[in-house]
């Protein structure tokens, strides 16, 4: 019954805390004193590739399954991440 209460109701119980999805570390590398890392996060319907620069989010891209091209979201995310890594290492 608490789901039917408006958000401002004094009897509304707080929702449980959101569980963090730490993701899967795809790779990490150093360039000088800077550290770069790439994590893949599975959101169920999509995969998000996140680049971290010294532990802080630098850039992220979300990928969806594209069966018409024969690629899964994971394959697309890994290909994008490898391309980004090659670009970052060449600078």
C-alpha positions as CSV (number, residue, x, y, z in Angstrom):
1,X,0.0,0.0,0.0
2,X,3.0,2.4,0.5
3,X,3.6,2.3,-3.2
4,X,0.3,4.2,-3.7
5,X,1.2,7.0,-1.3
6,X,2.4,10.3,-2.8
7,X,6.0,11.2,-2.5
8,X,5.3,13.8,0.2
9,X,3.3,11.5,2.5
10,X,4.7,11.4,6.0
11,X,4.0,7.6,6.1
12,X,6.0,6.8,3.0
13,X,9.0,4.6,3.7
14,X,12.2,5.3,1.8
15,X,13.2,3.0,-1.0
16,X,16.2,0.7,-0.5
17,X,19.5,2.2,-1.5
18,X,20.5,1.7,-5.1
19,X,23.1,-1.0,-5.6
20,X,26.2,0.2,-7.4
21,X,27.2,-1.6,-10.5
22,X,31.0,-1.5,-10.4
23,X,31.3,-3.1,-13.8
24,X,34.1,-5.2,-15.3
25,X,37.6,-3.7,-15.8
26,X,38.4,-4.2,-19.5
27,X,41.9,-2.7,-19.3
28,X,44.0,0.0,-17.7
29,X,47.2,1.7,-18.8
30,X,49.5,4.5,-17.7
31,X,50.7,7.4,-19.9
32,X,53.3,9.4,-18.0
33,X,52.0,10.0,-14.5
34,X,48.3,9.7,-15.7
35,X,46.3,6.5,-15.3
36,X,43.6,5.5,-17.8
37,X,41.1,2.7,-17.3
38,X,38.1,1.3,-19.1
39,X,35.2,-0.4,-17.4
40,X,32.2,-2.2,-19.0
41,X,28.9,-1.8,-17.1
42,X,26.0,-4.1,-18.0
43,X,22.7,-2.3,-17.6
44,X,20.6,-5.3,-18.9
45,X,19.4,-3.9,-22.2
46,X,22.6,-2.1,-23.0
47,X,26.4,-2.1,-22.2
48,X,28.1,1.1,-21.2
49,X,31.9,1.6,-21.7
50,X,33.4,4.1,-19.3
51,X,36.9,5.6,-19.6
52,X,38.3,6.8,-16.3
53,X,41.1,9.4,-16.2
54,X,43.0,9.2,-12.8
55,X,39.9,7.5,-11.3
56,X,37.4,10.1,-12.6
57,X,34.9,9.6,-15.4
58,X,36.4,11.0,-18.6
59,X,34.0,9.8,-21.3
60,X,31.3,7.1,-21.6
61,X,29.4,5.5,-24.5
62,X,26.3,3.3,-24.4
63,X,25.9,0.4,-26.8
64,X,22.8,-1.6,-27.8
65,X,22.5,-5.0,-29.5
66,X,22.4,-4.6,-33.2
67,X,21.3,-8.1,-34.5
68,X,21.0,-6.8,-38.1
69,X,24.7,-6.3,-38.1
70,X,25.5,-9.5,-36.2
71,X,27.1,-7.6,-33.3
72,X,26.2,-7.7,-29.7
73,X,26.4,-4.6,-27.5
74,X,29.4,-6.1,-25.7
75,X,31.3,-6.6,-29.0
76,X,30.5,-3.0,-30.0
77,X,31.6,-1.6,-26.6
78,X,34.9,-3.5,-26.7
79,X,35.7,-2.5,-30.3
80,X,34.9,1.2,-29.4
81,X,37.1,1.0,-26.2
82,X,40.0,-0.5,-28.1
83,X,39.8,2.2,-30.7
84,X,39.7,4.9,-28.0
85,X,42.7,3.3,-26.3
86,X,44.7,3.3,-29.5
87,X,43.9,7.0,-30.0
88,X,44.8,7.9,-26.4
89,X,48.1,6.0,-26.5
90,X,49.1,7.6,-29.8
91,X,48.8,11.2,-28.5
